[in-house]
Amino acid sequence: MSTAAPVKLGVLISGEGTNLQAMIDAVARGELCADLRVVIANRAEAGGLRRAERARIPCEVISHRDFTTREDFDRALVRALQSHEVELVACAGFMRLLSPVMLRAFPNRILNIHPALCPAFPGVDAVRQALAYGARFTGCTVFFVTEGVDDGPVIIQAVVPILPEDDEASLAARIHAEEHRIYPYAIRLYQEGRLEVRGRKVLIRDYPPAASVALINPRP
């Protein structure tokens, strides 16, 4: 565990919050040094709010429907996050595009995760897109959020093979399992001060050894 101070983390959700739960669990196991300051949902019925309440994390609901513009909604998000002294923002199934209002308030301090190997299959239905395309591999990506759609500088990726018998549900389940592994790890890299954004690239200090063996599907 890093000796650096815990990262003050705010999490944005829209749904069940399984990646939020992965963060909560990683903190409980001592694998992630984070102070979960607030969980904000744009939907009052988001199941992730119950997860936050069980973990005694402060929660807020800020509905995007209460605002005329995306920018006004984001200003409300910024006020709420700043009121909890949030340093790093993690989007975890947050189904809203962020405007420059948020990006200026938290430059290179907003993370997101996408169920594909970015830049492949951006936007919604990434798992369905990969199956329809006939790809042999897909996976998930944690990245720094920019103004584009799922196109920010990549921090970490996990590769998931697509099996002949896969349907959307089975493939999504295996991707989600990897999401729950790599998202807390990406936050940990930030908390340890090991990430530096240079243009499109994220440099990682003390880059861990990586396997040099190619992945092949189907295997010969």
C-alpha positions as CSV (number, residue, x, y, z in Angstrom):
1,M,0.0,0.0,0.0
2,S,1.2,3.5,-0.9
3,T,2.4,5.8,1.9
4,A,0.9,8.7,-0.1
5,A,-2.2,10.3,1.3
6,P,-5.5,8.7,0.4
7,V,-7.0,10.1,-2.8
8,K,-10.2,12.0,-2.2
9,L,-12.6,10.2,-4.5
10,G,-16.0,11.2,-5.9
11,V,-18.0,8.6,-7.9
12,L,-20.7,9.4,-10.5
13,I,-23.2,6.7,-11.2
14,S,-26.5,6.1,-13.1
15,G,-27.2,2.4,-12.4
16,E,-26.4,-0.5,-10.2
17,G,-22.9,0.6,-9.3
18,T,-21.0,-2.6,-9.6
19,N,-17.7,-0.7,-10.3
20,L,-18.4,1.5,-7.3
21,Q,-18.7,-1.8,-5.2
22,A,-15.4,-2.9,-6.6
23,M,-13.8,0.3,-5.4
24,I,-15.5,-0.1,-1.9
25,D,-14.2,-3.7,-1.7
26,A,-10.7,-2.7,-2.8
27,V,-10.5,-0.1,-0.1
28,A,-11.8,-2.6,2.5
29,R,-9.2,-5.2,1.4
30,G,-6.4,-2.5,1.7
31,E,-5.7,-2.7,-2.0
32,L,-6.7,0.9,-2.7
33,C,-5.9,3.9,-0.5
34,A,-8.9,6.1,-1.2
35,D,-11.3,8.3,0.8
36,L,-14.7,7.9,-0.8
37,R,-16.1,11.3,-0.2
38,V,-19.4,11.2,-2.1
39,V,-21.4,9.2,-4.6
40,I,-23.6,11.3,-6.9
41,A,-26.3,9.7,-9.1
42,N,-28.4,11.4,-11.8
43,R,-31.2,8.9,-11.1
44,A,-32.9,8.6,-7.7
45,E,-33.5,4.9,-8.5
46,A,-29.9,4.1,-9.1
47,G,-29.1,0.9,-7.3
48,G,-25.5,2.1,-6.6
49,L,-27.0,4.5,-4.0
50,R,-27.9,1.6,-1.8
51,R,-24.4,0.3,-2.0
52,A,-23.0,3.7,-1.0
53,E,-25.4,3.9,1.9
54,R,-24.4,0.4,3.2
55,A,-20.8,1.6,3.1
56,R,-21.7,4.8,4.9
57,I,-20.6,7.0,2.0
58,P,-22.4,10.3,1.6
59,C,-24.8,10.3,-1.3
60,E,-26.5,12.9,-3.5
61,V,-29.0,12.8,-6.3
62,I,-28.7,15.5,-8.9
63,S,-31.1,14.8,-11.8
64,H,-30.1,16.0,-15.2
65,R,-33.8,16.5,-15.9
66,D,-33.8,19.4,-13.5
67,F,-31.5,21.5,-15.8
68,T,-32.0,23.1,-19.1
69,T,-28.5,22.6,-20.4
70,R,-25.7,20.1,-20.0
71,E,-23.5,22.9,-18.7
72,D,-25.9,23.9,-16.0
73,F,-26.1,20.2,-14.8
74,D,-22.4,20.0,-14.8
75,R,-22.1,23.2,-12.7
76,A,-24.3,21.5,-10.1
77,L,-22.0,18.4,-10.2
78,V,-18.9,20.6,-9.8
79,R,-20.5,22.4,-6.8
80,A,-21.4,19.2,-5.1
81,L,-18.0,17.5,-5.7
82,Q,-16.1,20.6,-4.6
83,S,-18.2,20.8,-1.4
84,H,-16.9,17.4,-0.5
85,E,-13.3,18.4,-1.4
86,V,-13.1,15.7,-4.1
87,E,-9.7,15.5,-5.8
88,L,-10.4,12.7,-8.4
89,V,-13.7,11.9,-10.1
90,A,-14.6,8.4,-11.2
91,C,-17.4,7.8,-13.6
92,A,-18.8,4.4,-12.9
93,G,-21.7,3.6,-15.2
94,F,-22.5,7.3,-15.4
95,M,-24.7,7.7,-18.5
96,R,-24.0,11.3,-19.2
97,L,-21.5,13.1,-21.5
98,L,-19.5,15.6,-19.5
99,S,-19.2,19.2,-20.8
100,P,-16.1,21.4,-20.7
101,V,-17.5,22.8,-17.4
102,M,-16.6,19.6,-15.6
103,L,-13.4,19.1,-17.6
104,R,-12.1,22.6,-16.6
105,A,-12.9,22.0,-13.0
106,F,-11.1,18.7,-12.8
107,P,-8.4,18.7,-15.6
108,N,-6.9,15.2,-16.0
109,R,-8.7,14.2,-12.9
110,I,-11.8,12.5,-14.3
111,L,-11.7,8.8,-15.0
112,N,-14.1,6.6,-16.9
113,I,-14.3,3.0,-17.9
114,H,-15.6,1.6,-21.2
115,P,-16.4,-2.1,-22.1
116,A,-14.2,-2.2,-25.1
117,L,-10.6,-1.8,-26.1
118,C,-10.6,1.9,-26.9
119,P,-10.7,3.4,-29.5
120,A,-12.7,0.4,-30.8
121,F,-16.5,0.4,-30.3
122,P,-17.2,3.8,-28.6
123,G,-20.5,4.8,-27.3
124,V,-23.4,2.7,-26.2
125,D,-23.8,-1.1,-26.8
126,A,-20.1,-1.7,-27.1
127,V,-20.4,-5.4,-26.3
128,R,-23.1,-5.8,-28.9
129,Q,-21.0,-3.9,-31.4
130,A,-18.0,-6.3,-30.8
131,L,-20.1,-9.4,-31.3
132,A,-21.7,-8.0,-34.5
133,Y,-18.4,-7.0,-35.9
134,G,-17.0,-10.5,-35.4
135,A,-14.0,-9.4,-33.4
136,R,-11.9,-12.1,-31.7
137,F,-11.0,-9.9,-28.7
138,T,-12.6,-7.1,-26.8
139,G,-12.2,-6.0,-23.3
140,C,-12.3,-2.8,-21.2
141,T,-10.4,0.4,-20.9
142,V,-9.9,3.0,-18.1
143,F,-9.1,6.4,-19.5
144,F,-8.9,10.1,-18.6
145,V,-12.1,11.8,-19.8
146,T,-11.9,14.4,-22.6
147,E,-14.6,16.1,-24.7
148,G,-14.9,13.2,-27.1
149,V,-16.8,10.0,-26.6
150,D,-14.6,7.3,-25.0
151,D,-11.5,8.6,-26.7
152,G,-9.4,10.0,-23.8
153,P,-5.8,9.0,-23.0
154,V,-5.7,5.3,-22.0
155,I,-4.5,4.3,-18.5
156,I,-5.1,0.6,-18.5
157,Q,-6.8,-2.1,-20.6
158,A,-7.8,-5.7,-20.1
159,V,-8.2,-8.0,-23.0
160,V,-11.1,-10.5,-23.1
161,P,-11.4,-13.2,-25.8
162,I,-14.7,-13.6,-27.6
163,L,-15.8,-17.2,-27.6
164,P,-17.8,-18.9,-30.3
165,E,-20.7,-19.6,-27.9
166,D,-20.8,-16.0,-26.5
167,D,-23.9,-14.0,-26.4
168,E,-24.1,-10.4,-25.2
169,A,-24.9,-11.5,-21.6
170,S,-22.0,-14.0,-21.3
171,L,-19.4,-11.7,-22.9
172,A,-20.6,-8.7,-20.8
173,A,-20.2,-10.7,-17.6
174,R,-16.6,-11.6,-18.4
175,I,-15.8,-8.0,-19.3
176,H,-17.4,-6.7,-16.1
177,A,-15.2,-9.0,-14.1
178,E,-12.2,-7.4,-15.6
179,E,-13.6,-3.9,-15.1
180,H,-13.8,-4.6,-11.4
181,R,-10.1,-5.5,-11.4
182,I,-8.6,-2.7,-13.4
183,Y,-10.7,0.3,-12.3
184,P,-9.5,0.2,-8.6
185,Y,-6.0,-0.4,-10.0
186,A,-6.1,2.7,-12.2
187,I,-7.2,4.8,-9.2
188,R,-4.4,3.3,-7.2
189,L,-1.9,4.4,-9.9
190,Y,-3.3,7.9,-9.7
191,Q,-3.2,7.9,-5.9
192,E,0.5,6.8,-5.9
193,G,1.3,9.7,-8.2
194,R,2.5,7.4,-11.0
195,L,0.4,8.8,-13.9
196,E,1.5,11.6,-16.2
197,V,-0.5,12.6,-19.3
198,R,1.5,13.7,-22.3
199,G,-0.8,14.4,-25.2
200,R,-2.6,11.2,-26.1
201,K,-0.4,9.0,-23.9
202,V,-0.4,8.2,-20.2
203,L,3.1,7.5,-18.9
204,I,3.3,5.2,-15.9
205,R,6.2,5.6,-13.5
206,D,7.8,2.3,-12.5
207,Y,5.8,0.6,-15.2
208,P,5.3,-3.0,-14.1
209,P,6.6,-5.9,-16.2
210,A,4.3,-6.9,-19.0
211,A,4.0,-10.3,-20.8
212,S,5.5,-10.1,-24.3
213,V,3.5,-13.1,-25.5
214,A,1.0,-12.3,-28.2
215,L,-2.7,-13.3,-27.6
216,I,-4.2,-15.3,-30.4
217,N,-7.8,-16.3,-30.8
218,P,-8.5,-18.9,-32.0
219,R,-5.2,-20.4,-30.9
220,P,-3.3,-22.4,-33.5
